[in-house]
Amino acid sequence: MTKSNIPAEAIDLQITDVLRAVPYPANKDQLVEIARDAGASNELLSILDGLPEQDYPDIDSVTRLIGGNFGPGISV
């Protein structure tokens, strides 16, 4: 993932790019840290920081929560 591209992307693309770079299982703090390291927007960092404190076994477990809380869902 190229750090310089992430902040310029639409939020759904940022989410997809960041979550694909995560080694699962991962907890919320790891998701936020990876997004921050990738240069994600404050909007994405806020979304991830709002997730429940738990371990996420795979990308689908994260996108279901994001889609349920923030819109129709994210296509990855």
N, C-alpha and C positions, 0 to 999 in steps of 0.2 A: 504494500500500500504506500502510495506516495503522499507524504505528509502535506505537501504544498497544495494538493488538489482537494483535500477534504473540506476546508472551510468555504470554498467557493461552490461546493455542490449543494443541490437542494437537500432538504432535511431527510427525505426518504432515501436518497443515495448515500448520504453520510451514514445513516443507520446501517444500511446494507454493507457498505465498505468496512465500517468499524466492526460490526458483528461477525463478518466473515473472517476477520483477523484474530478473533478471540480463540484461544485454546480452551475448549470445553472439557470438563465442567469448569464453570467460573462463577464466582460470587459477584454481587453488585459492585463491591469496591474494585474488583479486577476489571469489570466492564468500564467503569468510570475512568480508571487509570489508563487503560488501553486507548480509550477515546481521547483523553487529554493528551497522551503522548502522540496520537495521530494528528493533533491539531483540530479536533472537532469543535464545532461552534458551541457557544454558551447554551444555545437552545437544546442541542443534543446532550450536552453534559447535564443539563437540568432534567431532561427526560429520563436519562439513565439513573441519575441520583434519586429520582422519585420512585424507582422500582423497589419492591419489597426486599428486605434483607434476607436473602436465601441463596442457595446454590442453584445454578441453572445448568441442567445437563446438556443442553444443546441450543442451537440458534433458534429453533422453533419455540422453545419455552420462553425466550425473551421476546420474540416478535409477537407472540400471542398476547402478552401483557401490554406491550406498547400499542398494538392495534386496538386492544380493548379499551385502553385509557386515552388514546390520542387520535383515534380515527379508524378508518375501515381496515387497517392492517398494512403491513409492510410486505412487499414481495421480495423474497431473497432467492 
